[in-house]
């Protein structure tokens, strides 16, 4: 009971702080997977809840990586003694954004990721190359040194947002919404 009350307070604080973004449609974003497949958000994600993490600098990418293990273990990891059974049927998307002069580095970063990312995580890594300003305005982020995470409902609307390094409290708030 106490845990639920604390979580409710956290969610209320999140909605208050990000009231301008929560309830908005996630903006269209053309991305590419590690396997060169084009996926446009949110259209390519509709029908399921989605967690979308965005990073647009090396430092924010490092912090976004702090979310990989916990998100995988909570939402995607196989269960039932190795049988192919997921805990949740959701989309999980970690997006490295390459903009401005850094757009030229997208190909190199993608090749490095193909060598270093475990194959079972390939479907969850995306690359965006293009203009940053429309996303900064629509999603109200301005710090390049932290990642931004969004939970989208099955229609692509933002129902929760957070930023920065992983914390169990932030992950619990996401899980509460997705359940």
HUWO-V822165 format. One record per residue. N is the residue number from 0. RES is the residue in three letters. D_FIRST is the distance of its C-alpha to the first C-alpha in Angstrom with 1 decimal. Layout:
BEGIN
n=N res=RES d_first=D_FIRST
n=N res=RES d_first=D_FIRST
END
This chain:
BEGIN
n=0 res=UNK d_first=0.0
n=1 res=UNK d_first=3.8
n=2 res=UNK d_first=5.4
n=3 res=UNK d_first=5.2
n=4 res=UNK d_first=6.4
n=5 res=UNK d_first=8.8
n=6 res=UNK d_first=9.9
n=7 res=UNK d_first=10.6
n=8 res=UNK d_first=12.6
n=9 res=UNK d_first=14.4
n=10 res=UNK d_first=15.4
n=11 res=UNK d_first=16.6
n=12 res=UNK d_first=18.6
n=13 res=UNK d_first=20.0
n=14 res=UNK d_first=21.1
n=15 res=UNK d_first=22.7
n=16 res=UNK d_first=24.5
n=17 res=UNK d_first=25.8
n=18 res=UNK d_first=26.2
n=19 res=UNK d_first=29.8
n=20 res=UNK d_first=29.0
n=21 res=UNK d_first=25.9
n=22 res=UNK d_first=27.3
n=23 res=UNK d_first=30.7
n=24 res=UNK d_first=32.4
n=25 res=UNK d_first=32.7
n=26 res=UNK d_first=36.4
n=27 res=UNK d_first=38.9
n=28 res=UNK d_first=39.5
n=29 res=UNK d_first=42.0
n=30 res=UNK d_first=41.0
n=31 res=UNK d_first=42.6
n=32 res=UNK d_first=41.1
n=33 res=UNK d_first=42.5
n=34 res=UNK d_first=44.6
n=35 res=UNK d_first=46.2
n=36 res=UNK d_first=44.4
n=37 res=UNK d_first=43.9
n=38 res=UNK d_first=40.5
n=39 res=UNK d_first=39.9
n=40 res=UNK d_first=36.4
n=41 res=UNK d_first=34.7
n=42 res=UNK d_first=37.1
n=43 res=UNK d_first=37.1
n=44 res=UNK d_first=33.3
n=45 res=UNK d_first=32.9
n=46 res=UNK d_first=31.3
n=47 res=UNK d_first=28.3
n=48 res=UNK d_first=25.6
n=49 res=UNK d_first=27.0
n=50 res=UNK d_first=26.2
n=51 res=UNK d_first=29.3
n=52 res=UNK d_first=29.9
n=53 res=UNK d_first=33.0
n=54 res=UNK d_first=35.1
n=55 res=UNK d_first=38.5
n=56 res=UNK d_first=39.7
n=57 res=UNK d_first=40.0
n=58 res=UNK d_first=37.4
n=59 res=UNK d_first=34.8
n=60 res=UNK d_first=35.6
n=61 res=UNK d_first=35.0
n=62 res=UNK d_first=31.5
n=63 res=UNK d_first=30.9
n=64 res=UNK d_first=31.7
n=65 res=UNK d_first=28.8
n=66 res=UNK d_first=26.6
n=67 res=UNK d_first=28.8
n=68 res=UNK d_first=27.5
n=69 res=UNK d_first=23.8
n=70 res=UNK d_first=24.2
n=71 res=UNK d_first=26.6
n=72 res=UNK d_first=24.4
n=73 res=UNK d_first=21.3
n=74 res=UNK d_first=23.2
n=75 res=UNK d_first=26.7
n=76 res=UNK d_first=27.3
n=77 res=UNK d_first=28.9
n=78 res=UNK d_first=27.1
n=79 res=UNK d_first=28.2
n=80 res=UNK d_first=30.8
n=81 res=UNK d_first=32.6
n=82 res=UNK d_first=32.9
n=83 res=UNK d_first=32.7
n=84 res=UNK d_first=29.2
n=85 res=UNK d_first=26.9
n=86 res=UNK d_first=23.1
n=87 res=UNK d_first=23.4
n=88 res=UNK d_first=26.5
n=89 res=UNK d_first=26.6
n=90 res=UNK d_first=29.2
n=91 res=UNK d_first=28.9
n=92 res=UNK d_first=31.7
n=93 res=UNK d_first=32.6
n=94 res=UNK d_first=35.5
n=95 res=UNK d_first=38.1
n=96 res=UNK d_first=39.9
n=97 res=UNK d_first=43.6
n=98 res=UNK d_first=45.2
n=99 res=UNK d_first=48.4
n=100 res=UNK d_first=50.5
n=101 res=UNK d_first=47.7
n=102 res=UNK d_first=48.1
n=103 res=UNK d_first=51.0
n=104 res=UNK d_first=48.7
n=105 res=UNK d_first=46.6
n=106 res=UNK d_first=48.9
n=107 res=UNK d_first=49.0
n=108 res=UNK d_first=45.2
n=109 res=UNK d_first=44.8
n=110 res=UNK d_first=47.4
n=111 res=UNK d_first=45.7
n=112 res=UNK d_first=42.3
n=113 res=UNK d_first=44.0
n=114 res=UNK d_first=45.3
n=115 res=UNK d_first=42.0
n=116 res=UNK d_first=39.1
n=117 res=UNK d_first=38.4
n=118 res=UNK d_first=39.7
n=119 res=UNK d_first=36.4
n=120 res=UNK d_first=35.0
n=121 res=UNK d_first=38.1
n=122 res=UNK d_first=36.5
n=123 res=UNK d_first=33.8
n=124 res=UNK d_first=36.3
n=125 res=UNK d_first=38.1
n=126 res=UNK d_first=40.8
n=127 res=UNK d_first=41.6
n=128 res=UNK d_first=44.9
n=129 res=UNK d_first=45.9
n=130 res=UNK d_first=45.2
n=131 res=UNK d_first=42.1
n=132 res=UNK d_first=42.5
n=133 res=UNK d_first=41.2
n=134 res=UNK d_first=37.9
n=135 res=UNK d_first=37.6
n=136 res=UNK d_first=38.1
n=137 res=UNK d_first=36.1
n=138 res=UNK d_first=33.0
n=139 res=UNK d_first=33.5
n=140 res=UNK d_first=33.6
n=141 res=UNK d_first=36.3
n=142 res=UNK d_first=35.7
n=143 res=UNK d_first=37.5
n=144 res=UNK d_first=36.0
n=145 res=UNK d_first=32.4
n=146 res=UNK d_first=31.2
n=147 res=UNK d_first=29.4
n=148 res=UNK d_first=26.9
n=149 res=UNK d_first=26.2
n=150 res=UNK d_first=24.2
n=151 res=UNK d_first=26.4
n=152 res=UNK d_first=25.7
n=153 res=UNK d_first=28.2
n=154 res=UNK d_first=30.6
n=155 res=UNK d_first=30.7
n=156 res=UNK d_first=28.9
n=157 res=UNK d_first=26.8
n=158 res=UNK d_first=23.1
n=159 res=UNK d_first=21.9
n=160 res=UNK d_first=24.0
n=161 res=UNK d_first=23.8
n=162 res=UNK d_first=26.5
n=163 res=UNK d_first=27.6
n=164 res=UNK d_first=26.9
n=165 res=UNK d_first=24.1
n=166 res=UNK d_first=20.8
n=167 res=UNK d_first=17.7
n=168 res=UNK d_first=15.6
n=169 res=UNK d_first=18.2
n=170 res=UNK d_first=18.2
n=171 res=UNK d_first=14.5
n=172 res=UNK d_first=15.0
n=173 res=UNK d_first=18.0
n=174 res=UNK d_first=16.4
n=175 res=UNK d_first=13.7
n=176 res=UNK d_first=16.7
n=177 res=UNK d_first=18.9
n=178 res=UNK d_first=16.8
END
